[in-house]
Amino acid sequence: MPVTDYEVTYILRPSLEEAEVDERSNAIAEELKGRGGEVVGELEKLGKRRLAYEIDDVREGYYVVMHFKSDPDQAKELERRLRLNDAVLRQIVIRKDD
């Protein structure tokens, strides 16, 4: 399968400590690498920000952006796993075309 460039942005719950945010985002990156994906560059931790709208009575969250290369199946699996992760409020995976 062809390897494609992707970007994932996800929002972690604001109740997490700063160290937990680092742990969780690194674990997500390692999980992707473990399935054959490649993280490109650094994880961009954008910090705690106010949400555009309330999600489950939560008004803010920790934003994280990760660029990676993988085949489409791995990207779909990452999105599925993020949806199942209790610490993740929202996520979006975007395929980056030239």
C-alpha positions, 0 to 999 in steps of 0.5 A: 500500500502507498505511504501517505503523509497525514496530520492528526490533531487531537484534544486531551482532557484538561483534567490531566496533569502536564506530565500526563499530557506528555505521557499520553501523546508520546504513547499515541506516537509510539503506538503508531510507530509500533504498527509501522507508521513513521512520526515526522518531526516533533509532536506539537503540544499547543498547550491548554486552550479554550474549545470553540464549543463545550464538549461534555461540560468541558470548556478547554483541553490540551491540543496536540498536533502530530505529522506522520507517514503511514498507509491508509489502513494505519491512519484509520486504525489510529483514528479508531483508537483515538476515538476509544481513548477516554483521555481524548475529547476530539480528534481529526486525521487529515491526509496531506496532498501535494 
